Amino acid sequence: MASDALSPYDRIGGPAVLRRITDRFYDLMDQDPAYAGLRAMHAADLDPMRDALPQFLAGWSGGPRDWWDANPGKCMMSLHRPFAIDADLAGQWAEAMRRAIAEAAPADGEIAAAMADVLDRMARGMARPAA
C-alpha cells in the first residue's frame, strides 16, 4: 500500500508512536526548565493529560475517534480558552511538541514534520494578543 493511501495516523505509527510522543512531550514539560511557564499552568498530576492527548492525536490524525466520542462538542481551542495563553507559552508548547515528535522518531519523517508544523500553528493560534 502506498504511503499516500494511508492516513496520517497510520503513517505516524498508530497508538504506540502517539503514546511515545505524548510521554516525551510531558516529560520535557515536567523536567526541562525551558518549559517552566508551560508546566506551571498545568495540574500537578499530568496523568489525565498523558491519557487524553494520544487519544486526541489519534482522532485528529485519522485514527480512532475515541476522544471526540468522550468529549462531544469540544475542541482544543474551546478547552484552552479559559487559560491565559500568550505567545511565549504557545511557543513553549510548540517547541516541546516538535522535540517530542523528533525524539519519538516516527519512521515516516515526512508525516512527522507535517504533524509538528500543523500542531505548531495550532498552538500558536491559541495565543491571545498582549493587552
Phi and psi restraints in degrees (value plus and minus 20) as a CYANA .aco file:
   2 ALA   PHI     -89.8   -49.8
   2 ALA   PSI     127.8   167.8
   3 SER   PHI     -81.9   -41.9
   3 SER   PSI     -47.8    -7.8
   4 ASP   PHI     -93.0   -53.0
   4 ASP   PSI     -33.4     6.6
   5 ALA   PHI    -108.6   -68.6
   5 ALA   PSI     -32.6     7.4
   6 LEU   PHI    -109.4   -69.4
   6 LEU   PSI     131.2   171.2
   7 SER   PHI     -93.0   -53.0
   7 SER   PSI     139.1   179.1
   8 PRO   PHI     -75.4   -35.4
   8 PRO   PSI     -55.4   -15.4
   9 TYR   PHI     -77.3   -37.3
   9 TYR   PSI     -67.7   -27.7
  10 ASP   PHI     -88.0   -48.0
  10 ASP   PSI     -61.1   -21.1
  11 ARG   PHI     -86.2   -46.2
  11 ARG   PSI     -54.1   -14.1
  12 ILE   PHI     -93.4   -53.4
  12 ILE   PSI     -44.3    -4.3
  13 GLY   PHI     100.9   140.9
  13 GLY   PSI     -12.6    27.4
  14 GLY   PHI      51.8    91.8
  14 GLY   PSI    -177.9  -137.9
  15 PRO   PHI     -83.1   -43.1
  15 PRO   PSI     -55.4   -15.4
  16 ALA   PHI     -84.6   -44.6
  16 ALA   PSI     -62.6   -22.6
  17 VAL   PHI     -92.6   -52.6
  17 VAL   PSI     -58.8   -18.8
  18 LEU   PHI     -83.5   -43.5
  18 LEU   PSI     -55.8   -15.8
  19 ARG   PHI     -87.2   -47.2
  19 ARG   PSI     -62.1   -22.1
  20 ARG   PHI     -81.3   -41.3
  20 ARG   PSI     -63.4   -23.4
  21 ILE   PHI     -80.8   -40.8
  21 ILE   PSI     -69.1   -29.1
  22 THR   PHI     -81.2   -41.2
  22 THR   PSI     -67.3   -27.3
  23 ASP   PHI     -82.4   -42.4
  23 ASP   PSI     -61.9   -21.9
  24 ARG   PHI     -85.7   -45.7
  24 ARG   PSI     -60.2   -20.2
  25 PHE   PHI     -77.9   -37.9
  25 PHE   PSI     -70.9   -30.9
  26 TYR   PHI     -91.1   -51.1
  26 TYR   PSI     -50.3   -10.3
  27 ASP   PHI     -83.9   -43.9
  27 ASP   PSI     -64.6   -24.6
  28 LEU   PHI     -80.3   -40.3
  28 LEU   PSI     -67.3   -27.3
  29 MET   PHI     -81.4   -41.4
  29 MET   PSI     -57.5   -17.5
  30 ASP   PHI     -99.4   -59.4
  30 ASP   PSI     -47.5    -7.5
  31 GLN   PHI    -133.8   -93.8
  31 GLN   PSI     -45.8    -5.8
  32 ASP   PHI    -112.8   -72.8
  32 ASP   PSI     100.6   140.6
  33 PRO   PHI     -78.3   -38.3
  33 PRO   PSI     -40.3    -0.3
  34 ALA   PHI     -82.9   -42.9
  34 ALA   PSI     -39.1     0.9
  35 TYR   PHI    -133.8   -93.8
  35 TYR   PSI       4.6    44.6
  36 ALA   PHI     -80.8   -40.8
  36 ALA   PSI     -60.3   -20.3
  37 GLY   PHI     -83.4   -43.4
  37 GLY   PSI     -62.3   -22.3
  38 LEU   PHI     -84.5   -44.5
  38 LEU   PSI     -65.0   -25.0
  39 ARG   PHI     -81.7   -41.7
  39 ARG   PSI     -58.5   -18.5
  40 ALA   PHI     -83.1   -43.1
  40 ALA   PSI     -45.7    -5.7
  41 MET   PHI    -107.1   -67.1
  41 MET   PSI     -20.8    19.2
  42 HIS   PHI    -124.0   -84.0
  42 HIS   PSI     139.9   179.9
  43 ALA   PHI     -85.3   -45.3
  43 ALA   PSI     138.4   178.4
  44 ALA   PHI     -79.7   -39.7
  44 ALA   PSI     -59.2   -19.2
  45 ASP   PHI    -113.6   -73.6
  45 ASP   PSI      90.5   130.5
  46 LEU   PHI    -106.9   -66.9
  46 LEU   PSI     -25.0    15.0
  47 ASP   PHI     -78.0   -38.0
  47 ASP   PSI     -62.4   -22.4
  48 PRO   PHI     -79.9   -39.9
  48 PRO   PSI     -57.2   -17.2
  49 MET   PHI     -93.8   -53.8
  49 MET   PSI     -55.5   -15.5
  50 ARG   PHI     -80.9   -40.9
  50 ARG   PSI     -51.9   -11.9
  51 ASP   PHI    -100.9   -60.9
  51 ASP   PSI     -55.9   -15.9
  52 ALA   PHI     -99.6   -59.6
  52 ALA   PSI     -59.5   -19.5
  53 LEU   PHI     -81.6   -41.6
  53 LEU   PSI     -64.4   -24.4
  54 PRO   PHI     -84.4   -44.4
  54 PRO   PSI     -50.6   -10.6
  55 GLN   PHI     -87.9   -47.9
  55 GLN   PSI     -62.8   -22.8
  56 PHE   PHI     -80.6   -40.6
  56 PHE   PSI     -69.3   -29.3
  57 LEU   PHI     -81.9   -41.9
  57 LEU   PSI     -53.9   -13.9
  58 ALA   PHI     -82.2   -42.2
  58 ALA   PSI     -73.3   -33.3
  59 GLY   PHI     -85.7   -45.7
  59 GLY   PSI     -59.0   -19.0
  60 TRP   PHI     -82.8   -42.8
  60 TRP   PSI     -51.9   -11.9
  61 SER   PHI    -117.7   -77.7
  61 SER   PSI     -10.9    29.1
  62 GLY   PHI      82.3   122.3
  62 GLY   PSI     -10.8    29.2
  63 GLY   PHI    -118.1   -78.1
  63 GLY   PSI    -176.5  -136.5
  64 PRO   PHI     -76.2   -36.2
  64 PRO   PSI     120.7   160.7
  65 ARG   PHI    -121.8   -81.8
  65 ARG   PSI      14.8    54.8
  66 ASP   PHI     -77.6   -37.6
  66 ASP   PSI     -59.6   -19.6
  67 TRP   PHI     -80.8   -40.8
  67 TRP   PSI     -63.9   -23.9
  68 TRP   PHI     -89.2   -49.2
  68 TRP   PSI     -56.3   -16.3
  69 ASP   PHI     -82.9   -42.9
  69 ASP   PSI     -56.9   -16.9
  70 ALA   PHI    -101.8   -61.8
  70 ALA   PSI     -36.0     4.0
  71 ASN   PHI    -152.7  -112.7
  71 ASN   PSI      40.0    80.0
  72 PRO   PHI     -80.9   -40.9
  72 PRO   PSI     116.6   156.6
  73 GLY   PHI      58.4    98.4
  73 GLY   PSI     -16.6    23.4
  74 LYS   PHI    -125.7   -85.7
  74 LYS   PSI     134.2   174.2
  75 CYS   PHI    -162.8  -122.8
  75 CYS   PSI     147.0   187.0
  76 MET   PHI     -81.9   -41.9
  76 MET   PSI     -58.1   -18.1
  77 MET   PHI     -83.5   -43.5
  77 MET   PSI     -68.2   -28.2
  78 SER   PHI     -87.9   -47.9
  78 SER   PSI     -55.3   -15.3
  79 LEU   PHI     -87.0   -47.0
  79 LEU   PSI     -47.5    -7.5
  80 HIS   PHI    -117.6   -77.6
  80 HIS   PSI     -25.2    14.8
  81 ARG   PHI     -75.7   -35.7
  81 ARG   PSI     -58.0   -18.0
  82 PRO   PHI     -87.3   -47.3
  82 PRO   PSI     -34.7     5.3
  83 PHE   PHI    -112.3   -72.3
  83 PHE   PSI     125.3   165.3
  84 ALA   PHI    -102.2   -62.2
  84 ALA   PSI      64.1   104.1
  85 ILE   PHI    -117.3   -77.3
  85 ILE   PSI      95.8   135.8
  86 ASP   PHI    -123.4   -83.4
  86 ASP   PSI    -199.8  -159.8
  87 ALA   PHI     -81.4   -41.4
  87 ALA   PSI     -55.7   -15.7
  88 ASP   PHI     -85.6   -45.6
  88 ASP   PSI     -67.1   -27.1
  89 LEU   PHI     -84.8   -44.8
  89 LEU   PSI     -61.3   -21.3
  90 ALA   PHI     -82.3   -42.3
  90 ALA   PSI     -59.8   -19.8
  91 GLY   PHI     -85.4   -45.4
  91 GLY   PSI     -58.8   -18.8
  92 GLN   PHI     -81.9   -41.9
  92 GLN   PSI     -64.5   -24.5
  93 TRP   PHI     -81.6   -41.6
  93 TRP   PSI     -68.1   -28.1
  94 ALA   PHI     -81.8   -41.8
  94 ALA   PSI     -62.6   -22.6
  95 GLU   PHI     -87.2   -47.2
  95 GLU   PSI     -62.7   -22.7
  96 ALA   PHI     -84.0   -44.0
  96 ALA   PSI     -59.5   -19.5
  97 MET   PHI     -88.5   -48.5
  97 MET   PSI     -61.7   -21.7
  98 ARG   PHI     -80.2   -40.2
  98 ARG   PSI     -63.3   -23.3
  99 ARG   PHI     -84.1   -44.1
  99 ARG   PSI     -62.6   -22.6
 100 ALA   PHI     -82.4   -42.4
 100 ALA   PSI     -62.5   -22.5
 101 ILE   PHI     -83.5   -43.5
 101 ILE   PSI     -66.5   -26.5
 102 ALA   PHI     -82.1   -42.1
 102 ALA   PSI     -61.9   -21.9
 103 GLU   PHI     -95.6   -55.6
 103 GLU   PSI     -44.9    -4.9
 104 ALA   PHI     -94.5   -54.5
 104 ALA   PSI     -37.7     2.3
 105 ALA   PHI      31.0    71.0
 105 ALA   PSI      39.1    79.1
 106 PRO   PHI     -76.6   -36.6
 106 PRO   PSI     125.5   165.5
 107 ALA   PHI     -82.1   -42.1
 107 ALA   PSI     -54.3   -14.3
 108 ASP   PHI    -112.5   -72.5
 108 ASP   PSI      73.3   113.3
 109 GLY   PHI     -83.7   -43.7
 109 GLY   PSI     -51.9   -11.9
 110 GLU   PHI     -83.6   -43.6
 110 GLU   PSI     -67.3   -27.3
 111 ILE   PHI     -91.4   -51.4
 111 ILE   PSI     -52.4   -12.4
 112 ALA   PHI     -83.5   -43.5
 112 ALA   PSI     -64.0   -24.0
 113 ALA   PHI     -85.3   -45.3
 113 ALA   PSI     -61.2   -21.2
 114 ALA   PHI     -83.8   -43.8
 114 ALA   PSI     -61.7   -21.7
 115 MET   PHI     -82.2   -42.2
 115 MET   PSI     -65.4   -25.4
 116 ALA   PHI     -81.3   -41.3
 116 ALA   PSI     -61.2   -21.2
 117 ASP   PHI     -84.6   -44.6
 117 ASP   PSI     -65.1   -25.1
 118 VAL   PHI     -87.7   -47.7
 118 VAL   PSI     -62.6   -22.6
 119 LEU   PHI     -86.1   -46.1
 119 LEU   PSI     -54.0   -14.0
 120 ASP   PHI     -79.9   -39.9
 120 ASP   PSI     -68.1   -28.1
 121 ARG   PHI     -85.0   -45.0
 121 ARG   PSI     -59.0   -19.0
 122 MET   PHI     -83.0   -43.0
 122 MET   PSI     -66.9   -26.9
 123 ALA   PHI     -81.6   -41.6
 123 ALA   PSI     -66.5   -26.5
 124 ARG   PHI     -88.1   -48.1
 124 ARG   PSI     -45.4    -5.4
 125 GLY   PHI     -90.8   -50.8
 125 GLY   PSI     -36.6     3.4
 126 MET   PHI    -103.1   -63.1
 126 MET   PSI     -33.4     6.6
 127 ALA   PHI     -90.1   -50.1
 127 ALA   PSI     116.5   156.5
 128 ARG   PHI    -113.3   -73.3
 128 ARG   PSI     123.2   163.2
 129 PRO   PHI     -82.5   -42.5
 129 PRO   PSI     127.7   167.7
 130 ALA   PHI     -81.5   -41.5
 130 ALA   PSI     119.1   159.1
